[in-house]
């Protein structure tokens, strides 16, 4: 009787499913599968969206605000805030002139590229009609696309 029990236990041990990978391998695979997402708010309207997302507790994406208006930007809740075109606007906004917003983004293009670099997806939120959002959003979209991110505006 004892040999039957021992034989059954031995057989059960041999049939136990053995993992083919250890936890470190699985962690590495999961890390490689993780999608890096950035949500970028351009101008006052876009920055307000980012603040709202932060207040609602949205997690899993970098929330970034870009603006030419320093007073508005300082009140914006975001993971990262970028003041663009400090030289020309002195932090006072684009005055509803999209060309100033575009020039602001082009002046800060390296900083914008650094923010989108490494992102797999970039969502751009903007309220059209002002100067900053209207001018900055296309530059952000172009930079994100050139960095290889799926870009949604």
Buried (B, 14 or more C-beta within 10 A) or exposed (E): EEEEEEEEEEEEEEEEEEEEEEEEEEEEEEEEEEEBBBBBBBBBBBBBBBBBBBEEEEEEBBBBBBBBBBEBBEEBBBBEBBBBBBEEBEBEBBEEBBEBBBBBBBBBBEBBBEBBBEBEBBBBBBBEEBBBBBBBBBBBBBBBEEBEBEBEB
